[in-house]
Amino acid sequence: MPLHLYHGTGKKNITAFDITKRGFNTGSGYYIDPITNEKIPIDSENTFSFSSSKNTATSYRNLAR
């Protein structure tokens, strides 16, 4: 059975991820938890992030630098 994963880019029909765009939306900075409003430090400039939860993946759009 395939594992369905989501990403927070908001784009549809992606067939490949561009390695030069790693951390483009995230990078160094902090994530704002949409429930607690807590600022969580992150440093993901060399990663792609995926989640099995659509809500979690979508919440990465709440990143602020």
N, C-alpha and C positions, 0 to 999 in steps of 0.2 A: 504494500500500500504506500503511495507516495506521501511525503511529508510536505504540506503546504506551508510556505513561509511568505511573510509580507515584509515590505520595506516602506519607509516613510516618505518617499519622494513625491508621491501623488501622481506620478506618470503611469500611463497604461501601456501595455503591449511592449514592454522592454524585453529584448531577446538577449542582451549582453550588457554587462556593466563595464564602464570605461575605467581602467586602473588609474588613470590620471585624475579621476574625480573622487578618489578615496578621501573620505572625511570632508568633502566639499561642503556639505550641509552641517556637519557636526564640528570637526576640528577641535581645537582647544577652546574651552569656555565652560559653560555650565548648562545643565538641563533643568528646566523648571517643572517640577512634578505637578501635573494638572490637578491633583487632589489636595495635596498638602501645601502647595506653592513653595516648597522647599527648593533651594538652589543646590544642585548636585554637580560637583566639578567633574568634567570629562576631558579626556585627551584621546581622541580617536582619529587622528589625522591619517593613519595608515590602515584604516579598516573599512569594510562594508558591514553594515549591521542589518540583521534580519530577526524576525520574531515569528513565533507560531500564533501570536495574538495580533489580529488586525488593529485593535485599539492601541496596543503598545507601539506597534510600528508607526501608526499615524501620529502618536504623541511626540515622536521625534521632530515633528514640525514645530514644536514649541521650544526649540533650542534657541538660546540667545548668546551672543558673543559680547 
